[in-house]
Amino acid sequence: MEQKDLDYFKELLTQWRDELLGRAGDTVEGLIASEDHLSDPLDRAVLDTERGYTFRMRARESVLIKKINASLQDIEDGDYGICDDCGRGISIERLRARPVARRCIRCKTKQEDRERLFGTG
Ligand SMILES: [Zn+2]
C-alpha cells in the first residue's frame, strides 16, 4: 500500500474514533442530566429501556473503537491492509467500504461459511 493511502486511512480511522468517543461522552452526560428530573415510575421504566439500548449501542461502539485502534496500530507497524489469514493484500475498495477489515474478501467469505456450518464466531 502506498504512503498516501496509509495517510488517508490513518486520517479516516482517527476521525472515526474521535467521532465515536465524542458521542460516547455526550451520552453519559445526557444520562446523568436526565436522572434528576424523573420521579414518575413510568418515566423511569422508559428511561431504563432507553438506557439499556444506549448501553448496547455503547458496547458495540467500544468493540468498534478497539478495532479502529488495532487498525491504527497496524498502520504504525506497516501491517495495515494485509489479510490476517492468507497474508495477501486487502483491496483498497474493500478497505474504503470497511476500513477496519482484517481479512481479504476471500478469507472473509470462507470464515462466514465456517460460521454458518459450525455456528462458531
Ligand atoms: Zn485472505
Backbone and ligand atoms as CSV (ligand in chain L), in Angstrom:
chain,resi,resn,atom,element,x,y,z
A,1,MET,N,N,0.846,-1.205,0.000
A,1,MET,CA,C,0.000,0.000,0.000
A,1,MET,C,C,0.884,1.259,0.000
A,2,GLU,N,N,0.487,2.233,-0.779
A,2,GLU,CA,C,1.296,3.452,-0.865
A,2,GLU,C,C,1.116,4.335,0.367
A,3,GLN,N,N,2.123,5.163,0.610
A,3,GLN,CA,C,2.085,6.033,1.781
A,3,GLN,C,C,0.844,6.938,1.785
A,4,LYS,N,N,0.474,7.452,0.622
A,4,LYS,CA,C,-0.689,8.358,0.580
A,4,LYS,C,C,-1.976,7.619,0.977
A,5,ASP,N,N,-2.055,6.319,0.633
A,5,ASP,CA,C,-3.216,5.532,1.041
A,5,ASP,C,C,-3.203,5.305,2.552
A,6,LEU,N,N,-2.020,5.003,3.082
A,6,LEU,CA,C,-1.900,4.814,4.531
A,6,LEU,C,C,-2.295,6.088,5.273
A,7,ASP,N,N,-1.823,7.230,4.752
A,7,ASP,CA,C,-2.180,8.511,5.372
A,7,ASP,C,C,-3.688,8.726,5.338
A,8,TYR,N,N,-4.280,8.378,4.209
A,8,TYR,CA,C,-5.720,8.532,4.038
A,8,TYR,C,C,-6.483,7.699,5.088
A,9,PHE,N,N,-6.102,6.429,5.235
A,9,PHE,CA,C,-6.816,5.555,6.177
A,9,PHE,C,C,-6.537,5.937,7.632
A,10,LYS,N,N,-5.321,6.394,7.882
A,10,LYS,CA,C,-4.990,6.838,9.232
A,10,LYS,C,C,-5.885,8.012,9.638
A,11,GLU,N,N,-6.010,8.962,8.727
A,11,GLU,CA,C,-6.870,10.129,8.935
A,11,GLU,C,C,-8.326,9.699,9.148
A,12,LEU,N,N,-8.786,8.826,8.259
A,12,LEU,CA,C,-10.165,8.342,8.302
A,12,LEU,C,C,-10.471,7.638,9.631
A,13,LEU,N,N,-9.574,6.729,10.026
A,13,LEU,CA,C,-9.775,5.948,11.250
A,13,LEU,C,C,-9.708,6.844,12.493
A,14,THR,N,N,-8.778,7.799,12.470
A,14,THR,CA,C,-8.636,8.698,13.617
A,14,THR,C,C,-9.895,9.551,13.788
A,15,GLN,N,N,-10.387,10.080,12.674
A,15,GLN,CA,C,-11.609,10.897,12.735
A,15,GLN,C,C,-12.800,10.083,13.222
A,16,TRP,N,N,-12.888,8.853,12.712
A,16,TRP,CA,C,-13.989,7.965,13.060
A,16,TRP,C,C,-13.975,7.683,14.571
A,17,ARG,N,N,-12.777,7.391,15.085
A,17,ARG,CA,C,-12.638,7.114,16.517
A,17,ARG,C,C,-13.009,8.347,17.352
A,18,ASP,N,N,-12.515,9.514,16.930
A,18,ASP,CA,C,-12.840,10.743,17.656
A,18,ASP,C,C,-14.349,10.973,17.705
A,19,GLU,N,N,-14.990,10.680,16.570
A,19,GLU,CA,C,-16.441,10.838,16.482
A,19,GLU,C,C,-17.143,9.919,17.483
A,20,LEU,N,N,-16.714,8.661,17.513
A,20,LEU,CA,C,-17.312,7.685,18.434
A,20,LEU,C,C,-17.061,8.074,19.886
A,21,LEU,N,N,-15.847,8.495,20.172
A,21,LEU,CA,C,-15.512,8.878,21.546
A,21,LEU,C,C,-16.281,10.130,21.960
A,22,GLY,N,N,-16.439,11.068,21.039
A,22,GLY,CA,C,-17.187,12.289,21.320
A,22,GLY,C,C,-18.627,11.996,21.646
A,23,ARG,N,N,-19.227,11.101,20.858
A,23,ARG,CA,C,-20.621,10.761,21.051
A,23,ARG,C,C,-20.807,10.003,22.364
A,24,ALA,N,N,-19.871,9.107,22.683
A,24,ALA,CA,C,-19.953,8.348,23.930
A,24,ALA,C,C,-19.970,9.304,25.124
A,25,GLY,N,N,-19.161,10.343,25.076
A,25,GLY,CA,C,-19.111,11.333,26.144
A,25,GLY,C,C,-20.441,12.028,26.330
A,26,ASP,N,N,-21.062,12.441,25.222
A,26,ASP,CA,C,-22.364,13.108,25.272
A,26,ASP,C,C,-23.405,12.229,25.931
A,27,THR,N,N,-23.361,10.941,25.606
A,27,THR,CA,C,-24.376,10.020,26.101
A,27,THR,C,C,-24.328,9.915,27.619
A,28,VAL,N,N,-23.150,9.785,28.166
A,28,VAL,CA,C,-23.009,9.669,29.616
A,28,VAL,C,C,-23.540,10.935,30.297
A,29,GLU,N,N,-23.160,12.078,29.784
A,29,GLU,CA,C,-23.637,13.333,30.366
A,29,GLU,C,C,-25.154,13.441,30.264
A,30,GLY,N,N,-25.701,13.030,29.130
A,30,GLY,CA,C,-27.151,13.050,28.914
A,30,GLY,C,C,-27.877,12.198,29.939
A,31,LEU,N,N,-27.343,11.033,30.231
A,31,LEU,CA,C,-27.969,10.125,31.186
A,31,LEU,C,C,-27.943,10.711,32.596
A,32,ILE,N,N,-26.831,11.269,32.961
A,32,ILE,CA,C,-26.698,11.842,34.288
A,32,ILE,C,C,-27.633,13.048,34.435
A,33,ALA,N,N,-27.682,13.883,33.394
A,33,ALA,CA,C,-28.514,15.078,33.436
A,33,ALA,C,C,-30.001,14.739,33.542
A,34,SER,N,N,-30.446,13.692,32.855
A,34,SER,CA,C,-31.881,13.393,32.832
A,34,SER,C,C,-32.329,12.669,34.101
A,35,GLU,N,N,-31.425,12.093,34.816
A,35,GLU,CA,C,-31.730,11.302,36.011
A,35,GLU,C,C,-32.516,12.110,37.065
A,36,ASP,N,N,-32.108,13.341,37.314
A,36,ASP,CA,C,-32.645,14.155,38.405
A,36,ASP,C,C,-34.136,14.448,38.305
A,37,HIS,N,N,-34.622,14.647,37.073
A,37,HIS,CA,C,-35.990,15.126,36.900
A,37,HIS,C,C,-37.037,14.024,36.981
A,38,LEU,N,N,-36.611,12.780,37.100
A,38,LEU,CA,C,-37.572,11.693,36.952
A,38,LEU,C,C,-38.015,11.133,38.290
A,39,SER,N,N,-39.316,11.351,38.597
A,39,SER,CA,C,-39.872,10.714,39.778
A,39,SER,C,C,-40.961,9.726,39.380
A,40,ASP,N,N,-41.610,9.978,38.256
A,40,ASP,CA,C,-42.672,9.103,37.762
A,40,ASP,C,C,-42.111,7.718,37.414
A,41,PRO,N,N,-42.727,6.647,37.977
A,41,PRO,CA,C,-42.211,5.291,37.708
A,41,PRO,C,C,-42.236,4.936,36.214
A,42,LEU,N,N,-43.284,5.434,35.506
A,42,LEU,CA,C,-43.367,5.136,34.079
A,42,LEU,C,C,-42.200,5.774,33.334
A,43,ASP,N,N,-41.913,7.026,33.659
A,43,ASP,CA,C,-40.774,7.696,33.051
A,43,ASP,C,C,-39.486,6.930,33.323
A,44,ARG,N,N,-39.420,6.410,34.544
A,44,ARG,CA,C,-38.217,5.651,34.905
A,44,ARG,C,C,-38.089,4.401,34.054
A,45,ALA,N,N,-39.234,3.713,33.846
A,45,ALA,CA,C,-39.217,2.499,33.028
A,45,ALA,C,C,-38.746,2.820,31.611
A,46,VAL,N,N,-39.267,3.934,31.088
A,46,VAL,CA,C,-38.872,4.349,29.743
A,46,VAL,C,C,-37.381,4.649,29.714
A,47,LEU,N,N,-36.930,5.342,30.744
A,47,LEU,CA,C,-35.519,5.677,30.808
A,47,LEU,C,C,-34.666,4.413,30.864
A,48,ASP,N,N,-35.115,3.441,31.681
A,48,ASP,CA,C,-34.342,2.208,31.794
A,48,ASP,C,C,-34.244,1.485,30.458
A,49,THR,N,N,-35.357,1.488,29.701
A,49,THR,CA,C,-35.336,0.864,28.377
A,49,THR,C,C,-34.356,1.590,27.468
A,50,GLU,N,N,-34.450,2.916,27.501
A,50,GLU,CA,C,-33.553,3.705,26.659
A,50,GLU,C,C,-32.109,3.506,27.075
A,51,ARG,N,N,-31.934,3.390,28.387
A,51,ARG,CA,C,-30.584,3.234,28.888
A,51,ARG,C,C,-30.004,1.889,28.449
A,52,GLY,N,N,-30.863,0.833,28.497
A,52,GLY,CA,C,-30.418,-0.467,28.022
A,52,GLY,C,C,-29.990,-0.384,26.572
A,53,TYR,N,N,-30.785,0.316,25.776
A,53,TYR,CA,C,-30.469,0.487,24.360
A,53,TYR,C,C,-29.159,1.251,24.199
A,54,THR,N,N,-29.041,2.340,24.969
A,54,THR,CA,C,-27.836,3.168,24.891
A,54,THR,C,C,-26.602,2.366,25.262
A,55,PHE,N,N,-26.727,1.549,26.306
A,55,PHE,CA,C,-25.573,0.757,26.724
A,55,PHE,C,C,-25.200,-0.296,25.698
A,56,ARG,N,N,-26.223,-0.887,25.052
A,56,ARG,CA,C,-25.918,-1.860,23.993
A,56,ARG,C,C,-25.198,-1.171,22.840
A,57,MET,N,N,-25.687,0.032,22.512
A,57,MET,CA,C,-25.039,0.823,21.466
A,57,MET,C,C,-23.585,1.095,21.822
A,58,ARG,N,N,-23.406,1.475,23.093
A,58,ARG,CA,C,-22.044,1.828,23.535
A,58,ARG,C,C,-21.141,0.607,23.577
A,59,ALA,N,N,-21.712,-0.557,23.912
A,59,ALA,CA,C,-20.914,-1.785,23.892
A,59,ALA,C,C,-20.428,-2.054,22.472
A,60,ARG,N,N,-21.353,-1.886,21.499
A,60,ARG,CA,C,-20.960,-2.060,20.100
A,60,ARG,C,C,-19.904,-1.044,19.704
A,61,GLU,N,N,-20.093,0.191,20.162
A,61,GLU,CA,C,-19.130,1.243,19.830
A,61,GLU,C,C,-17.757,0.935,20.396
A,62,SER,N,N,-17.730,0.401,21.625
A,62,SER,CA,C,-16.418,0.153,22.221
A,62,SER,C,C,-15.706,-0.988,21.500
A,63,VAL,N,N,-16.471,-1.966,20.987
A,63,VAL,CA,C,-15.864,-3.019,20.155
A,63,VAL,C,C,-15.273,-2.392,18.899
A,64,LEU,N,N,-16.033,-1.479,18.316
A,64,LEU,CA,C,-15.583,-0.803,17.099
A,64,LEU,C,C,-14.337,0.033,17.365
A,65,ILE,N,N,-14.336,0.725,18.505
A,65,ILE,CA,C,-13.171,1.552,18.855
A,65,ILE,C,C,-11.924,0.668,18.999
A,66,LYS,N,N,-12.097,-0.508,19.599
A,66,LYS,CA,C,-10.968,-1.442,19.714
A,66,LYS,C,C,-10.445,-1.847,18.340
A,67,LYS,N,N,-11.391,-2.115,17.421
A,67,LYS,CA,C,-10.988,-2.495,16.061
A,67,LYS,C,C,-10.263,-1.349,15.364
A,68,ILE,N,N,-10.776,-0.129,15.569
A,68,ILE,CA,C,-10.136,1.043,14.970
A,68,ILE,C,C,-8.723,1.193,15.527
A,69,ASN,N,N,-8.577,1.042,16.841
A,69,ASN,CA,C,-7.246,1.136,17.454
A,69,ASN,C,C,-6.297,0.076,16.895
A,70,ALA,N,N,-6.818,-1.143,16.710
A,70,ALA,CA,C,-5.989,-2.223,16.165
A,70,ALA,C,C,-5.543,-1.870,14.742
A,71,SER,N,N,-6.456,-1.291,13.954
A,71,SER,CA,C,-6.106,-0.909,12.578
A,71,SER,C,C,-5.079,0.222,12.565
A,72,LEU,N,N,-5.244,1.187,13.477
A,72,LEU,CA,C,-4.266,2.282,13.570
A,72,LEU,C,C,-2.893,1.733,13.964
A,73,GLN,N,N,-2.888,0.753,14.857
A,73,GLN,CA,C,-1.637,0.113,15.261
A,73,GLN,C,C,-0.994,-0.588,14.057
A,74,ASP,N,N,-1.834,-1.263,13.259
A,74,ASP,CA,C,-1.338,-1.926,12.050
A,74,ASP,C,C,-0.693,-0.925,11.096
A,75,ILE,N,N,-1.305,0.259,10.981
A,75,ILE,CA,C,-0.730,1.293,10.112
A,75,ILE,C,C,0.671,1.653,10.618
A,76,GLU,N,N,0.800,1.820,11.947
A,76,GLU,CA,C,2.110,2.123,12.539
A,76,GLU,C,C,3.117,1.002,12.261
A,77,ASP,N,N,2.634,-0.241,12.372
A,77,ASP,CA,C,3.526,-1.397,12.225
A,77,ASP,C,C,3.783,-1.774,10.769
A,78,GLY,N,N,3.052,-1.144,9.864
A,78,GLY,CA,C,3.195,-1.486,8.450
A,78,GLY,C,C,2.437,-2.742,8.044
A,79,ASP,N,N,1.477,-3.161,8.874
A,79,ASP,CA,C,0.702,-4.369,8.581
A,79,ASP,C,C,-0.701,-4.069,8.076
A,80,TYR,N,N,-1.007,-2.793,7.935
A,80,TYR,CA,C,-2.389,-2.441,7.576
A,80,TYR,C,C,-2.711,-2.884,6.148
A,81,GLY,N,N,-3.935,-3.398,5.985
A,81,GLY,CA,C,-4.376,-3.787,4.644
A,81,GLY,C,C,-3.854,-5.150,4.219
A,82,ILE,N,N,-3.313,-5.904,5.198
A,82,ILE,CA,C,-2.823,-7.251,4.901
A,82,ILE,C,C,-3.719,-8.253,5.619
A,83,CYS,N,N,-4.166,-9.250,4.884
A,83,CYS,CA,C,-5.115,-10.219,5.414
A,83,CYS,C,C,-4.500,-11.034,6.553
A,84,ASP,N,N,-5.227,-11.137,7.676
A,84,ASP,CA,C,-4.766,-11.908,8.834
A,84,ASP,C,C,-4.587,-13.389,8.501
A,85,ASP,N,N,-5.413,-13.886,7.596
A,85,ASP,CA,C,-5.422,-15.323,7.311
A,85,ASP,C,C,-4.403,-15.729,6.258
A,86,CYS,N,N,-4.425,-15.056,5.104
A,86,CYS,CA,C,-3.600,-15.528,3.988
A,86,CYS,C,C,-2.394,-14.633,3.718
A,87,GLY,N,N,-2.343,-13.454,4.386
A,87,GLY,CA,C,-1.182,-12.585,4.227
A,87,GLY,C,C,-1.148,-11.801,2.927
A,88,ARG,N,N,-2.203,-11.924,2.116
A,88,ARG,CA,C,-2.267,-11.141,0.885
A,88,ARG,C,C,-2.887,-9.774,1.156
A,89,GLY,N,N,-2.695,-8.863,0.234
A,89,GLY,CA,C,-3.239,-7.521,0.396
A,89,GLY,C,C,-4.756,-7.499,0.305
A,90,ILE,N,N,-5.389,-6.701,1.152
A,90,ILE,CA,C,-6.834,-6.484,1.065
A,90,ILE,C,C,-7.047,-5.330,0.078
A,91,SER,N,N,-8.032,-5.438,-0.800
A,91,SER,CA,C,-8.217,-4.411,-1.832
A,91,SER,C,C,-8.613,-3.069,-1.208
A,92,ILE,N,N,-8.153,-2.002,-1.847
A,92,ILE,CA,C,-8.467,-0.648,-1.380
A,92,ILE,C,C,-9.985,-0.438,-1.351
A,93,GLU,N,N,-10.683,-0.980,-2.336
A,93,GLU,CA,C,-12.146,-0.825,-2.397
A,93,GLU,C,C,-12.788,-1.399,-1.136
A,94,ARG,N,N,-12.310,-2.588,-0.737
A,94,ARG,CA,C,-12.853,-3.220,0.462
A,94,ARG,C,C,-12.528,-2.385,1.702
A,95,LEU,N,N,-11.311,-1.867,1.765
A,95,LEU,CA,C,-10.920,-1.068,2.931
A,95,LEU,C,C,-11.686,0.260,2.987
A,96,ARG,N,N,-11.975,0.816,1.816
A,96,ARG,CA,C,-12.777,2.040,1.813
A,96,ARG,C,C,-14.164,1.779,2.367
A,97,ALA,N,N,-14.736,0.637,2.008
A,97,ALA,CA,C,-16.070,0.271,2.479
A,97,ALA,C,C,-16.026,-0.116,3.955
A,98,ARG,N,N,-14.920,-0.740,4.363
A,98,ARG,CA,C,-14.784,-1.207,5.742
A,98,ARG,C,C,-13.333,-1.052,6.186
A,99,PRO,N,N,-12.998,0.150,6.675
A,99,PRO,CA,C,-11.584,0.437,6.999
A,99,PRO,C,C,-10.999,-0.450,8.087
A,100,VAL,N,N,-11.835,-1.110,8.900
A,100,VAL,CA,C,-11.289,-1.963,9.964
A,100,VAL,C,C,-11.192,-3.433,9.537
A,101,ALA,N,N,-11.419,-3.707,8.254
A,101,ALA,CA,C,-11.354,-5.092,7.763
A,101,ALA,C,C,-9.974,-5.686,8.020
A,102,ARG,N,N,-9.949,-6.933,8.487
A,102,ARG,CA,C,-8.663,-7.601,8.756
A,102,ARG,C,C,-8.460,-8.806,7.841
A,103,ARG,N,N,-9.465,-9.094,7.036
A,103,ARG,CA,C,-9.339,-10.230,6.132
A,103,ARG,C,C,-9.725,-9.808,4.721
A,104,CYS,N,N,-9.096,-10.416,3.736
A,104,CYS,CA,C,-9.499,-10.163,2.361
A,104,CYS,C,C,-10.879,-10.789,2.140
A,105,ILE,N,N,-11.485,-10.414,1.039
A,105,ILE,CA,C,-12.871,-10.840,0.822
A,105,ILE,C,C,-12.981,-12.364,0.717
A,106,ARG,N,N,-11.940,-13.009,0.149
A,106,ARG,CA,C,-11.987,-14.476,0.018
A,106,ARG,C,C,-11.956,-15.157,1.371
A,107,CYS,N,N,-11.064,-14.710,2.255
A,107,CYS,CA,C,-10.960,-15.326,3.583
A,107,CYS,C,C,-12.194,-14.994,4.424
A,108,LYS,N,N,-12.705,-13.779,4.246
A,108,LYS,CA,C,-13.911,-13.382,4.974
A,108,LYS,C,C,-15.083,-14.282,4.591
A,109,THR,N,N,-15.211,-14.531,3.308
A,109,THR,CA,C,-16.294,-15.390,2.822
A,109,THR,C,C,-16.140,-16.810,3.367
A,110,LYS,N,N,-14.885,-17.299,3.353
A,110,LYS,CA,C,-14.619,-18.638,3.896
A,110,LYS,C,C,-14.978,-18.709,5.375
A,111,GLN,N,N,-14.582,-17.647,6.120
A,111,GLN,CA,C,-14.857,-17.610,7.558
A,111,GLN,C,C,-16.359,-17.640,7.808
A,112,GLU,N,N,-17.095,-16.856,7.011
A,112,GLU,CA,C,-18.547,-16.806,7.197
A,112,GLU,C,C,-19.191,-18.145,6.870
A,113,ASP,N,N,-18.642,-18.849,5.882
A,113,ASP,CA,C,-19.138,-20.184,5.556
A,113,ASP,C,C,-18.937,-21.129,6.735
A,114,ARG,N,N,-17.745,-21.041,7.357
A,114,ARG,CA,C,-17.458,-21.877,8.527
A,114,ARG,C,C,-18.417,-21.564,9.663
A,115,GLU,N,N,-18.665,-20.245,9.874
A,115,GLU,CA,C,-19.565,-19.844,10.953
A,115,GLU,C,C,-20.974,-20.379,10.709
A,116,ARG,N,N,-21.384,-20.352,9.463
A,116,ARG,CA,C,-22.712,-20.859,9.127
A,116,ARG,C,C,-22.781,-22.356,9.383
A,117,LEU,N,N,-21.723,-23.068,9.025
A,117,LEU,CA,C,-21.703,-24.519,9.173
A,117,LEU,C,C,-21.617,-24.960,10.629
A,118,PHE,N,N,-20.732,-24.318,11.372
A,118,PHE,CA,C,-20.456,-24.792,12.727
A,118,PHE,C,C,-21.040,-23.901,13.812
A,119,GLY,N,N,-21.570,-22.752,13.423
A,119,GLY,CA,C,-22.182,-21.852,14.380
A,119,GLY,C,C,-21.207,-21.249,15.373
A,120,THR,N,N,-19.953,-21.131,14.975
A,120,THR,CA,C,-18.978,-20.513,15.872
A,120,THR,C,C,-18.612,-19.119,15.376
A,121,GLY,N,N,-18.181,-18.282,16.307
A,121,GLY,CA,C,-17.841,-16.921,15.923
A,121,GLY,C,C,-16.440,-16.690,15.818
L,1,ZN,ZN,ZN,-7.056,-13.599,2.918
